[in-house]
């Protein structure tokens, strides 16, 4: 039994490594311009026989989902740390927007591929996680400024954060589709900061506060 278990563990480790290798190959092909690489193309890129690909993925749909998870994982590795509320919240928000816009401009084909993600897929789950973090950060920020945040207010912050994230994603998606050149990166970031800042400003005013008054306020 121990020998069988050992073999199983070794096979699972090998299988995981092969899956990651295939996902990396698919992403490399997409970045090189292949919007919809076939399993044969991906296997060839990874140095794995097409017949062996099916031992690791049932079909193209499963591999596509794994590719989408990796795309978001790589984006999240850059984006999530920038969402930490260190310094003025306005600075943190600009930092997060800058990180996202730069990533999308540097990886337009991966961003376009992520857009194909169906509702409820890996990307949507990732966007929901980002929105939850922003909602929690906003509530903590409001409270740090002295606002009394009721349970109703707390609940309302969740859809607001999802709206902010969805709006930013849709704007950047369209910008990438149009070539990611006009406006240029700094101007797009300024526009996003201005637009999202206006929404946050409206929320702050309900507590008798403003972004200007919040400069230098504690964030933790």
N, C-alpha and C positions, 0 to 999 in steps of 0.2 A: 504493500500500500504506500509506504514511504517513497519507494522508487517511482511509482506511478504519479504520486503527488509532485515529486521533483520534476518529472518530465512535463507534467501539466503546467507547472509554474514557468519552466523554461520556455515552453511553447507559447504561453500567454505573453511572456516578455518579448519573445521574438515577433509574435503577431502584432503586439502594440507598436513595436519599432517599425515593422513593415507598413502598418497603417499610417503612422506619422510620415514615413518616407513617401508614401503615395500622395498624402495630402500636400506635402512640401513640393512634390513634383507638379501637382495640379496648380498650385499657387504660382510656381515658377513659370508655367506655361501661360497662365492668365496674365501675369505681369509682362510676358513677352508678346502679348497681343492676341492669344488664342482665347476668345470669349467663352467658347464651349468646347474645351478639349474632350476628346472621346476617351473611353477607358483604355483603348489600345494606345493612344497618344500618351496618356498618363503612365501606363505601365512601362512603355518604352523609355520615357523620361526618367523613371525611377529605376530602370534596369530590372524590372520584374515582369515575368511572362504574363500575358493577358489572362491566361487561364488561372494563374495564381492570384490575380487581382480579386477574383470572385471568392477566394478563400477568406478575404479580409473585409470585403464589402459585398452585400447582397446584390447591389446594382448601382447605377449612376446616381440615383436619388440619395442613397445613403452616403455615398462619397461626397456629393454636393453639400449635404448637411454638415459633414465633417469639415469641409473646406470653409463653409460659412462660420462654423464655430471657431476655427483657427483664425480667420480674418478678424473676427471680433475680439478674440483673445489677444491678438497682437495689438489691435487698436486700444483695447482696454488697458494693456500693460503701459501704454503711454498716457492715456487719458485719465484714468482713475486717480493716479497720484496728483495730477494737476487740479483735481477737484477738492483737495484738502484745503479747508478754510484757514490758511495761514496768511497773515497780513490783512489788509482791508478786503472785505468781500468783493468789492468791485475789481480789485487786482486779481483775486483768485478766479473770478468769472472770466476776465479777459484772458488769463493764463490758460484756462480750460478751452475756451473758444479758439485761441491761437493754436493750441496743440491739435485740435480736431481739424481745423482748416488746413494746416500744414500737412498733416497726415493724408487728408483727402487729396490735396494737390499733388503730393509726392507719389500717391498710389491710386491714380484715377481708375484704373481697370479693376482693382480690388474693390474700390468703393462702389463702382458700377455693379460688380458681381454681388456685393452685399445687398444692394437695392432689390435684387431678384428674390430675396428671402421672403417666403410667404408669411402671412399673418400667423403669429404663434411660433415662428421658427426661432433659430438661434439668435439672429440679429435683434428681433423684437424683444426677446428675453433680456438681451444685453442692454437695449435702450431703456427697458423698464427698470433695470438695476441702476443705471445712471440717474434716471429720474427720481428713484427712491432716495438715492444719496443726496441729490440736490434738494429734494423736499425736506429731508432731515436737517441738512445744513441751513436751509432758509429758516426753519422753525427755531433752530438753536441760535441763529443770528438775530432774529427778531426778539427772542427772549433776552439775549445778551444786551440788546439795546434798551431793555426795560419794558418791552411790550408784554401785555398779558394775553397769551395765546390760548384761546378756548379750544375745547375738543373739536368744535365745529370749524374753527379757523385751521386747526391742525389738519383736519380731514380735507378742507378745501385746498390746502397747499399741495396735496398730492396731484390732483388733476392739473393744477397750475404748472407744476414742475414738468408733468408729462407733456403739456402743451408747449412749454418752452423748448424742451428737448426735441419734440416732433417738428416744431417750426424751424429750429436750427438745422435739423437733419434734412428737411425738405428743401430749405434754401441752399444748403451746400450741395445737395444732390443735383439740383438744377444748375448750379454754378459749374459743377464738374461736367455735366452733360454739354454745357455751352463752351467748354474748353478750359475752364479755370484760369482765365486770363483777364477778363473784364467783368467787374473791377479786379484790380490786382489783389493779392493776399492781404496786405495791410488795410486797404480800403474796405474789403469785405468784412474783415474782423471788426473794424470800426463800426460798420453798419449793423453787424450782429450785436455788438456791445450796446449800441444806441437803442436798437429795437427791444432787446431783452431787458435792458436797464429801465426802459419806459414801463414795461409791465411790472417789474419789481417795485418801481417807484410808486405806482398806483396802489400796490399792496401795502407798502410802507405807510402811505398817507392814511390808510384806514386805521393806523395806530397813532396817527399824529406825528409821524416821523418822515424823513426824506433821506435820499442818498447823500445829499450834501451834509446833513447833520450826522450821518453815519460814518463819515470819514474818520479813520483812526479808532473806530469803536472796537472793543474786544470781540474776538471771534471764537472764543472757547470758554 
